[in-house]
Amino acid sequence: MAVLVVFLLFLLAEPAISQLNDLDNNSNSFLRWFCGRTPPIHPSNFIKNRNSTLAELRRQLLTDGVFYATAQDLSAGDTVYAAAQCRNYLSTDECVACFDAGVSVLFRCVAGDSAYVVVDNCFIRYEDYADFYNNPNVVQDGVGTPFSPCGNTSASQPVTTFEDVVEGILTEIRDATPKASNNYVALTREITSSNETVYAIGQCVGSNKTACETCMNSAYSYLTNCLPTTDGRFFDMACFARYSNTAFFNGSQITDVTNILKGNSTKTIVAGTIAGVALLFFILGIWLLYRRRKKAKETEQANFKGAVNYNYKDLLLATNHFGEENILGKGGFGEVFKATLDDNSIVAVKKLQAEHVRVKEEFENEVKLISHVHHRNLLRLLGWSSEGSELLLVLEYMPNGSLDRFLWGSKRGTLDWNQRYEIIFGIARGLAHLHNEFHVKIIHRDIKSSNILLTDDFKPKIADFGLARFLPEDETHVVTNYAGTLGYTAPEYALRGLLSDKVDTYSFGVVILEIISGRRSTEVKSGLSSAAYLLEQAWQSYEKNIHMKFIDETLNLNQHEQEHVMKIIEIALLCTQTPPSKRPTMSEMVLMLQEGQSLGTRQLTRPTFVQNHDRRVNIVFSKNSSASNHVYKNKMELEADDREKSTCNG
């Protein structure tokens, strides 16, 4: 505690800016800083945890030779995960000085639960989730990266020579940094004609080689566009790169990349082609074919923003030929399998049924979109395979499986109220990101407990959003084919096919009631006025002010928690109001859940219940719908299909 107090007092002083001795260009400029907009659940707890986490980072950086540190504080439910990185050319004192300067800026972030600051000599980031340790590109609040400021001074003549030297050194930085043991490379190159030296570094955050390679490719593209200016910087969440014709590190601190790049030089390829005239054309033909395929692969890979195009045979082996022992779940879109890849990492493979994706092009368009979506509460796409008629998605593996297991399945009763509330809050944030924070409005259409997966620390991730359809930004609703699960589906969508983002709001409200009650949305229960489904039970409990009879009996709540749950029940009922205009948006829902606030002047009315005496519903399609323009009866189960296995991975 004393160490933390000293640390905070030190940071209240004017921020110090690190300066390297005897170097002209080490201004240690602040390049960018960002404060998240999503407020923490309990601000006082979060700030306490944030401060202790930053203090632990500083303690680690005080050790000689430590340039990258991570720390976390999980106290009282307001988790903070943080990372800090210094450039490897710094001394320990210079590293800590840069860290202190960066933290003094981050302390200005008082409203959100995430922030980062980028300085020439260091980088600091904190979030309330741990995913960014392994995948730095997972971001929140629509953070805009990459960032690449170029210098204001152009190179002196001859410009061509300067550009050639810079492109050469950046090529080596790009190729060597992901292969270096510490993901850091520093190089210099002499320009004899002008008696100049070019200095350049590349450094990746963490140890994810794939993310490093992708980021360094971007750095090369951005920085070469800075030419012919004499300096340039590049920053993205996964890496930092810089070049300049003035020194910002000592020339003796360069990296020997000879062994790192050994075997990759084009000279080796050329030497191999001179083995004999008889083999020359054969080798040239093979090389041209390889280059063509590699270029096509790189183009395709760029379109998918880091998602990997897996070989079908590799996935076949990883799932033991899609053996039944590896089935994680079965759902409307197909089966999900556990797969162990060659590097021993475990993933989930979703095998889509052909009738759900009519053509390969449609499938690949879906993959292109969801490969851009990164959020702590959305299941991450790792890759895909579309060889022949087999359409596969490779997704994060969630060992805890789906939420329904913890509500009425084998793990029933193991979630306390604080965990349930964080799950509710996380689902809301994920849906708000899909609706408002991504460049295309994505409506999930099938929010239900079996589509909510849980991490090791019970943080929610929404699955199957990549199989949704997309709402044009200039339309408030569309009429479309029904695609959802009755019991969770809004009346206007189930009965008339009217789709808007408020359909997800309705389903979210039902999921909240499931989380609070520990019962299925389609479960019939007697005990109030008559036998009723879950939504009716919730409304009757609200009307009679007997909320406690609705709450899961496995929850042992104190008085404060009981009052909190009652407010969340009111919020859930607000989500199920009709017409849809009376429901809040998911962004509004995030704010309402933040403090578990009451509805204020809003008046709740009895929700619309879809009756199902003959277990049929009418679905109406407009003339603009892709379906035929008539009313017909379609037999649909209103309760979950008990024969389906719970979808444990999307």
FENHU-V997840 format. One record per residue. RES is the residue in one letter. SS is DSSP state (2 for helix, 1 for strand, 0 for the rest). PHI is phi as a letter, one per 40 degrees, with the letter a starting at -180 (* if undefined). Layout:
{{RES | SS | PHI} {RES | SS | PHI}}
This chain:
{{M | 0 | *} {A | 2 | c} {V | 2 | c} {L | 2 | c} {V | 2 | c} {V | 2 | d} {F | 2 | c} {L | 2 | c} {L | 2 | c} {F | 2 | c} {L | 2 | c} {L | 2 | c} {A | 0 | c} {E | 0 | c} {P | 0 | c} {A | 0 | c} {I | 0 | b} {S | 0 | c} {Q | 0 | b} {L | 0 | c} {N | 0 | c} {D | 0 | g} {L | 0 | b} {D | 0 | c} {N | 0 | b} {N | 0 | b} {S | 0 | c} {N | 0 | f} {S | 0 | c} {F | 1 | c} {L | 1 | c} {R | 1 | a} {W | 1 | a} {F | 1 | a} {C | 1 | b} {G | 0 | c} {R | 0 | b} {T | 0 | c} {P | 0 | c} {P | 0 | c} {I | 0 | c} {H | 0 | b} {P | 2 | d} {S | 2 | c} {N | 2 | c} {F | 2 | c} {I | 2 | c} {K | 2 | c} {N | 2 | c} {R | 2 | c} {N | 2 | c} {S | 2 | c} {T | 2 | c} {L | 2 | c} {A | 2 | c} {E | 2 | c} {L | 2 | d} {R | 2 | c} {R | 2 | c} {Q | 2 | c} {L | 2 | c} {L | 0 | c} {T | 0 | c} {D | 0 | d} {G | 0 | g} {V | 0 | c} {F | 0 | b} {Y | 1 | b} {A | 1 | b} {T | 1 | b} {A | 1 | a} {Q | 1 | a} {D | 1 | b} {L | 0 | b} {S | 2 | c} {A | 2 | f} {G | 2 | g} {D | 0 | c} {T | 0 | c} {V | 1 | b} {Y | 1 | b} {A | 1 | a} {A | 1 | a} {A | 1 | b} {Q | 1 | a} {C | 1 | b} {R | 0 | c} {N | 0 | c} {Y | 0 | c} {L | 0 | c} {S | 0 | c} {T | 2 | d} {D | 2 | c} {E | 2 | c} {C | 2 | c} {V | 2 | c} {A | 2 | c} {C | 2 | c} {F | 2 | d} {D | 2 | c} {A | 2 | c} {G | 2 | c} {V | 2 | c} {S | 2 | c} {V | 2 | c} {L | 2 | c} {F | 0 | c} {R | 0 | c} {C | 0 | c} {V | 0 | b} {A | 0 | b} {G | 0 | b} {D | 0 | b} {S | 0 | a} {A | 1 | a} {Y | 1 | a} {V | 1 | b} {V | 1 | b} {V | 1 | b} {D | 0 | d} {N | 0 | b} {C | 1 | a} {F | 1 | a} {I | 1 | b} {R | 1 | a} {Y | 1 | b} {E | 1 | a} {D | 0 | b} {Y | 0 | a} {A | 0 | c} {D | 2 | d} {F | 2 | c} {Y | 2 | c} {N | 0 | c} {N | 0 | b} {P | 0 | d} {N | 0 | c} {V | 0 | c} {V | 0 | b} {Q | 0 | b} {D | 0 | g} {G | 0 | g} {V | 0 | d} {G | 0 | c} {T | 0 | b} {P | 0 | c} {F | 1 | b} {S | 0 | a} {P | 0 | c} {C | 1 | b} {G | 0 | c} {N | 0 | b} {T | 0 | b} {S | 1 | c} {A | 0 | c} {S | 0 | c} {Q | 0 | c} {P | 0 | c} {V | 2 | c} {T | 2 | d} {T | 2 | c} {F | 2 | c} {E | 2 | c} {D | 2 | c} {V | 2 | c} {V | 2 | c} {E | 2 | c} {G | 2 | c} {I | 2 | c} {L | 2 | c} {T | 2 | c} {E | 2 | c} {I | 2 | c} {R | 2 | d} {D | 2 | c} {A | 2 | c} {T | 2 | d} {P | 0 | c} {K | 0 | c} {A | 0 | c} {S | 0 | c} {N | 0 | b} {N | 0 | f} {Y | 1 | a} {V | 1 | a} {A | 1 | b} {L | 1 | b} {T | 1 | b} {R | 1 | a} {E | 1 | c} {I | 1 | b} {T | 0 | c} {S | 0 | c} {S | 0 | b} {N | 0 | f} {E | 1 | b} {T | 1 | b} {V | 1 | b} {Y | 1 | b} {A | 1 | a} {I | 1 | b} {G | 1 | b} {Q | 1 | a} {C | 1 | b} {V | 0 | c} {G | 0 | g} {S | 0 | b} {N | 0 | c} {K | 2 | c} {T | 2 | c} {A | 2 | c} {C | 2 | c} {E | 2 | c} {T | 2 | c} {C | 2 | c} {M | 2 | c} {N | 2 | c} {S | 2 | c} {A | 2 | d} {Y | 2 | d} {S | 2 | c} {Y | 2 | c} {L | 2 | c} {T | 2 | c} {N | 2 | c} {C | 2 | c} {L | 0 | c} {P | 0 | c} {T | 1 | c} {T | 0 | c} {D | 1 | a} {G | 1 | a} {R | 1 | b} {F | 1 | b} {F | 1 | b} {D | 1 | b} {M | 0 | d} {A | 0 | c} {C | 1 | a} {F | 1 | b} {A | 1 | a} {R | 1 | a} {Y | 1 | b} {S | 1 | a} {N | 0 | c} {T | 0 | b} {A | 0 | c} {F | 0 | b} {F | 0 | a} {N | 0 | c} {G | 2 | c} {S | 2 | c} {Q | 2 | c} {I | 0 | c} {T | 0 | c} {D | 0 | c} {V | 0 | c} {T | 0 | d} {N | 0 | c} {I | 0 | c} {L | 0 | c} {K | 0 | d} {G | 0 | g} {N | 0 | c} {S | 0 | c} {T | 2 | c} {K | 2 | c} {T | 2 | c} {I | 2 | c} {V | 2 | c} {A | 2 | c} {G | 2 | c} {T | 2 | c} {I | 0 | c} {A | 0 | c} {G | 0 | i} {V | 2 | c} {A | 2 | c} {L | 2 | c} {L | 2 | d} {F | 2 | c} {F | 2 | c} {I | 2 | c} {L | 2 | c} {G | 2 | c} {I | 2 | c} {W | 2 | c} {L | 2 | c} {L | 2 | c} {Y | 2 | c} {R | 2 | c} {R | 2 | c} {R | 2 | c} {K | 2 | c} {K | 2 | c} {A | 2 | c} {K | 2 | c} {E | 2 | c} {T | 2 | c} {E | 2 | c} {Q | 2 | c} {A | 2 | c} {N | 2 | c} {F | 0 | c} {K | 0 | f} {G | 0 | g} {A | 0 | c} {V | 1 | c} {N | 1 | c} {Y | 0 | c} {N | 0 | c} {Y | 2 | d} {K | 2 | c} {D | 2 | c} {L | 2 | c} {L | 2 | c} {L | 2 | c} {A | 2 | c} {T | 0 | b} {N | 0 | f} {H | 0 | f} {F | 0 | f} {G | 0 | c} {E | 2 | c} {E | 2 | c} {N | 2 | b} {I | 1 | c} {L | 1 | c} {G | 1 | a} {K | 1 | b} {G | 1 | a} {G | 0 | c} {F | 0 | c} {G | 1 | h} {E | 1 | c} {V | 1 | b} {F | 1 | b} {K | 1 | c} {A | 1 | b} {T | 1 | b} {L | 0 | c} {D | 0 | c} {D | 0 | c} {N | 0 | g} {S | 0 | c} {I | 1 | b} {V | 1 | b} {A | 1 | b} {V | 1 | b} {K | 1 | c} {K | 1 | c} {L | 1 | c} {Q | 0 | c} {A | 2 | c} {E | 2 | c} {H | 2 | c} {V | 0 | b} {R | 0 | c} {V | 0 | b} {K | 2 | c} {E | 2 | c} {E | 2 | c} {F | 2 | c} {E | 2 | c} {N | 2 | c} {E | 2 | c} {V | 2 | c} {K | 2 | d} {L | 2 | c} {I | 2 | c} {S | 0 | c} {H | 0 | c} {V | 0 | c} {H | 0 | b} {H | 0 | a} {R | 0 | c} {N | 0 | b} {L | 1 | b} {L | 0 | c} {R | 0 | c} {L | 1 | c} {L | 1 | c} {G | 1 | i} {W | 1 | a} {S | 1 | a} {S | 0 | b} {E | 0 | c} {G | 0 | g} {S | 0 | c} {E | 0 | c} {L | 0 | b} {L | 1 | b} {L | 1 | b} {V | 1 | b} {L | 1 | b} {E | 1 | d} {Y | 0 | c} {M | 0 | b} {P | 0 | c} {N | 0 | c} {G | 0 | g} {S | 1 | c} {L | 0 | c} {D | 2 | c} {R | 2 | c} {F | 2 | c} {L | 2 | c} {W | 0 | a} {G | 0 | c} {S | 0 | c} {K | 0 | b} {R | 0 | d} {G | 0 | g} {T | 0 | c} {L | 0 | c} {D | 0 | c} {W | 2 | c} {N | 2 | c} {Q | 2 | c} {R | 2 | c} {Y | 2 | c} {E | 2 | c} {I | 2 | c} {I | 2 | d} {F | 2 | c} {G | 2 | c} {I | 2 | c} {A | 2 | c} {R | 2 | c} {G | 2 | c} {L | 2 | c} {A | 2 | c} {H | 2 | c} {L | 2 | c} {H | 2 | c} {N | 2 | b} {E | 2 | b} {F | 0 | b} {H | 0 | c} {V | 0 | b} {K | 1 | c} {I | 1 | b} {I | 1 | b} {H | 0 | c} {R | 0 | g} {D | 0 | a} {I | 0 | c} {K | 0 | a} {S | 2 | c} {S | 2 | c} {N | 2 | c} {I | 1 | b} {L | 1 | b} {L | 1 | b} {T | 0 | c} {D | 0 | d} {D | 0 | b} {F | 0 | g} {K | 0 | c} {P | 1 | c} {K | 1 | b} {I | 1 | c} {A | 0 | b} {D | 0 | g} {F | 2 | c} {G | 2 | c} {L | 2 | b} {A | 0 | c} {R | 1 | b} {F | 1 | b} {L | 1 | c} {P | 0 | d} {E | 0 | c} {D | 0 | c} {E | 0 | b} {T | 0 | c} {H | 0 | a} {V | 1 | b} {V | 1 | b} {T | 0 | a} {N | 0 | c} {Y | 0 | c} {A | 0 | a} {G | 0 | a} {T | 0 | b} {L | 0 | c} {G | 0 | h} {Y | 0 | b} {T | 0 | c} {A | 0 | c} {P | 2 | d} {E | 2 | c} {Y | 2 | c} {A | 2 | c} {L | 2 | c} {R | 2 | b} {G | 0 | g} {L | 1 | c} {L | 1 | b} {S | 0 | a} {D | 2 | c} {K | 2 | c} {V | 2 | c} {D | 2 | c} {T | 2 | c} {Y | 2 | d} {S | 2 | c} {F | 2 | c} {G | 2 | c} {V | 2 | c} {V | 2 | c} {I | 2 | d} {L | 2 | c} {E | 2 | c} {I | 2 | c} {I | 2 | c} {S | 2 | c} {G | 0 | g} {R | 0 | b} {R | 0 | c} {S | 0 | c} {T | 0 | b} {E | 0 | c} {V | 0 | c} {K | 1 | b} {S | 0 | c} {G | 0 | h} {L | 0 | b} {S | 0 | c} {S | 0 | a} {A | 0 | c} {A | 1 | a} {Y | 0 | c} {L | 2 | d} {L | 2 | c} {E | 2 | c} {Q | 2 | d} {A | 2 | c} {W | 2 | c} {Q | 2 | c} {S | 2 | c} {Y | 2 | c} {E | 2 | c} {K | 2 | c} {N | 0 | f} {I | 0 | b} {H | 2 | d} {M | 2 | c} {K | 2 | c} {F | 0 | c} {I | 0 | c} {D | 0 | d} {E | 0 | c} {T | 0 | c} {L | 0 | c} {N | 0 | b} {L | 0 | c} {N | 0 | c} {Q | 2 | c} {H | 2 | c} {E | 2 | c} {Q | 2 | c} {E | 2 | c} {H | 2 | c} {V | 2 | c} {M | 2 | d} {K | 2 | c} {I | 2 | c} {I | 2 | c} {E | 2 | c} {I | 2 | c} {A | 2 | c} {L | 2 | c} {L | 2 | c} {C | 2 | c} {T | 0 | b} {Q | 0 | c} {T | 0 | b} {P | 0 | c} {P | 2 | d} {S | 2 | c} {K | 2 | c} {R | 0 | c} {P | 0 | c} {T | 0 | c} {M | 2 | c} {S | 2 | c} {E | 2 | c} {M | 2 | c} {V | 2 | d} {L | 2 | c} {M | 2 | c} {L | 2 | c} {Q | 2 | d} {E | 0 | b} {G | 0 | f} {Q | 0 | c} {S | 0 | c} {L | 0 | c} {G | 0 | g} {T | 0 | c} {R | 0 | c} {Q | 0 | b} {L | 0 | c} {T | 0 | b} {R | 0 | c} {P | 0 | c} {T | 0 | c} {F | 0 | b} {V | 0 | c} {Q | 0 | c} {N | 0 | a} {H | 0 | c} {D | 0 | b} {R | 0 | f} {R | 1 | b} {V | 1 | b} {N | 1 | c} {I | 1 | b} {V | 0 | b} {F | 0 | b} {S | 0 | c} {K | 0 | c} {N | 0 | c} {S | 0 | c} {S | 0 | c} {A | 0 | c} {S | 0 | c} {N | 0 | c} {H | 0 | a} {V | 0 | c} {Y | 1 | a} {K | 1 | b} {N | 1 | b} {K | 1 | c} {M | 0 | b} {E | 0 | c} {L | 0 | c} {E | 0 | b} {A | 0 | d} {D | 0 | c} {D | 0 | c} {R | 0 | c} {E | 0 | c} {K | 0 | c} {S | 0 | c} {T | 0 | c} {C | 0 | c} {N | 0 | a} {G | 0 | g}}
